[in-house]
């Protein structure tokens, strides 16, 4: 009986440890913002990997263009990730040097859901977007996430455009986070 209880307990913990935690949009926005406070190199983990990018592009691709063109685009996009992180370092050192990142906090996070369509995209804007459960959406979509923060003197807005939802995880796709001061 004791061995059976131990076996059941082991299987329960094994099942719990194998479950994938689903990241919320707010958690993702906070994690990108946090990389500016701690280590920008952590941002590399927030971008699509080569295999995720390949899977995503095959899902969105409607034509039968060659694999060479697809591979070139994937290689180019992966190379850009390092450039994005270097530009973020530049932003911190030059453009936003007076913003006190370490003493800053997040005020709010909003987001728009973007359904790519030929011609004009279909967008569900905030606050209506917060009523949508992204795991229930059947169409392919992107997110534009806006993180509002302050350091008690200045307010900023970090825009995360074209965030993708793949394998039940949010990832930065192609564009780097852009930051601007918010005037009151």
N, C-alpha and C positions, 0 to 999 in steps of 0.2 A: 504494500500500500504506500509506504514512504517513497519507494523508487518511482511509483506511478505519479505521485504528487510532484516529485522532483522533475520527472520527465515532462509533465504538463506545464510546470512552471518554466522550464527551459524553453519549450516550444512557444509559450506565450511571449517570453522576452525576445526570442528569435524573431517572431512575427512582428513585434513592436519595433525592433531595431531595423527591420527590413522595410517598414513603411516609409514612403517618401513624404517628407513634410512639404506641404504646398506653401509657397511663399506668396504673401499678399502683395498687392501693388504698393501699399504704404511701406511694407518692409523692404521692398526692392528700392524704392525711392530713398528711403533712409540709408540703405547700405551704400548707394552711390554717393550720397552726400557725405557719409562717414569716411569714405576713402579720401576726401579732400581734407578731412581733419586728422587722418592718421597716416595712411600710406597709399599714394596714388598707384603704386605698382599692383595693389590689390584689385584695382579696377580692371586689370586684364582678365580676371576671373569672371567679371560681369559681362564680358563680350561673348558672342557666339564663338564656339570652337569651329575648327575646320569641318568636322563631321556634321555638326549642327547646322552650319551654314549650307553645306551641300544638301542636306535633307530639306531644309527650308526652301532653297532655290528650286529644287526639283518639284516641290509641292506647288510653288507659285508659277513656275514656268509653263507657259501655254504653247510655246512653239517647240519645234524639234531641232533647235540649234545645236551644234556640235558640242561634245564634251570638252574640246580644247578651249572654246570660248568660256564655258562654265568654269573650268579649272583656272584660267587666267583671271577671271573675275574674283574667284575665291582667294587666290594667292594675293591679288591686289588688296582685297578687303582685309585680309589677315595682316598684311604689312602695314596698313593704315592704322591698325589698333595701337601699335607702338608710337606712331606719330601722334595719335590722339592723346596718349598719356603724356608725351613730351609737351604738347600744346597746353595741356592742363597744368603742368608744372610752370610753364610760362605765365599762364593766367594768374596763378597763385603768387609768383614772384614779382610780376610787373603790374598787371591790370588790377588785381584785387589784393595788392600787398597791404593796403590799409584795413582790409576786412579781417577781423579777429576770428579766424576759423576755429581755433581751439576753444574759444569762449562762446561760440555761436550755438544756437539751438534752432530746431525746426519748428516753425509756426504752424504750417499746414501742408498737406499734399493733396493736389487735385489731379484729375486725369480725364482725357478724352479718349474714346475708343474709335479707331479709324478702320473702316472696312475698305480696302483698296478695290476700286472699280475702274474699268476703262473710262477715260474721260475725267469725271469728277468723283473723288472719293466720297463715301458716305461716312458721316461723323456723328457720334453721340457725345455731345458736350457735357461738361460738368455743370450742374450737379446731377443731371439725369443719368450720367454714366455710372454713378455710384449705385444705382438700383439694378445694374446688370451683374450677373454672376459669370465671370469670364470662363469658368470651366464648363458652363452650360451652352456657350455660344458654339454654333455649328459652322459658321463661316470663318474663313481665315481673317485675322485682324491684327492690327498694330495698336500700340498705345502711345499717346503723348502724355508724359507725366511731368507735372510742375511742382517742384519742391520750393517752398517759401521759407526762408530762414532769416535770422537777425543776430547781430552781435551786441545788442543794446544801443548801438548808435546808428547802424546802417542796416537796411533790409536788402536782401537779394532774392532773385528767383533763378533757380536752376531748371533748365528745360531739358528733358530727356525725350527726344523725338525719335519715333520709329522703333520703340521698344517692342520686341517680339515675344510671343508666348509660344514656346516650343517644349514639348515633352513635359508639360505642366510646370514649366519654369520660365521666369522672365529673364530676358537677356538684352543687352545693348546690341544693336545691329551694325549700323554703319556710321551714324552721326555721333560725334562726341557730345558730352554734356555741355550746354552753353549756359553762361551765367551773365546776369545783368543786374545792376542796381535797380531797385524799385523806389520811385519817388512817391512821396505821400502828398 
